[in-house]
Amino acid sequence: MKFFESILLPFVAIAAFAQTTPPAAKPPSPTAAAKPSSANVPANAAPVKADRSKAPADYVLGPGDQIVVHVLNAEEIPATPLLIDMSGFIRLAVVGRVHVGGLTLSAVEAELTERLKTYLLHPDVSVGIAEFHSQPISVIGSVKTPGVHQVQGRKSLVEVLSLAGGLDPGAGPNVRITRRLENGRIPLKNATDDSTGKFSVAEVNLRSILDANNPDENILIQPYDVVSVPRAETIYVMGNVQKAGGYVLTDSDTVSVLQAVSMAGGFDKMARPQNSMILRRTPEGLSRAELPVDLSKILDGKKPDVKMRPDDILYVPNNVPKAAALRGLEAAIQTGTGIAIFRRY
């Protein structure tokens, strides 16, 4: 009996030790071990669903935009809106500050995926837009809805004008674009730097774009660009013509005297075209200089055609005394009384 007790006692002791010793902890899975602490995550943070449908594929993020980052199996990174600061950074739990300004959503996803590989085995990241605020473009002047427009994605000049409701009937033929030099110079041949050295300025003739003569001038507009559409200039044809009045130059900046007479329907029977004149405002703007124009010799090809300037008055007289006629003409132009304004379409 003592023999069997001496044999069984070691086995009983081993069994008792096995029951009292706690089981060894299971090794953490790679993903679980990589999860960081959630101590800094607000308990009441409301998740927001990332929305890729709002943004075009080439939408470029910038200051003021809010994005939502979803990371699969990472509760420590809440899906709440993240504001992009003025330097282009967001602050994301676990990762810290990340520069996303100037990147597309796909590029941000790639950047965050790479950074999260330090913490997760196979990070699954998706990024969406919560609010757009980073693509302001100012459209001012002769458009239907002038103001600051938030643009999604890259837009051409024509597309931006369309977003502003299109051109006003009194719009001129040229559009002026002003761009911050920090965003690069405007890629047009006539682009120049302004006197402050802070802006690039260029003009585009809309007619050349619409007629497909210079489609390359339909350039992409960048955030913070200012697109200005000046009002069309006006010239006046007065006196003994068929349709005296003001003519809005929607197709070009200027016309010749023969073109102006043609727009006015030609001379009437009492006209004395050889005594015509252009009344041009002086540099001081207080009076007008009289420039004689012999329309008869120009029509006969004996003299070259003459270009008119904006706000010029082409006056075709008759036999009425000159001084009285000019006084009445100037008064009519200043008050607009009895002056018809014609637009060219």
ABEGO torsion letter per residue (X at the ends): XAAAAAAAAAAAAAAAAAAABBBBBBBBBAAAAABBBAAABBAABBBBBBBAAABBAABBBBBGBBBBBBBBGBAABBBBBBBBBAAGBBBBBGAEBBBABGBBAAAAAAAAAAAAAAABABBBBBBBBABBAABBBBBBEBBABBEBBBBBEBBBAAAAAAAAGEBBAABBABBBBBBBAAAEBBBBAABBBBAAGABBBBBBBAAAAAAGABAAABBBBBBGBBBBBBBBBBBBBBEBBABBEBBBBAABABBBAAAAAAAAGEBBAABBAAABBBBBBBAAGABBBBBBBBAAAAAAGABBBBBBBBGBBBBBBBABBAAAAAAAAAAAAAAGBGBBBBBBX
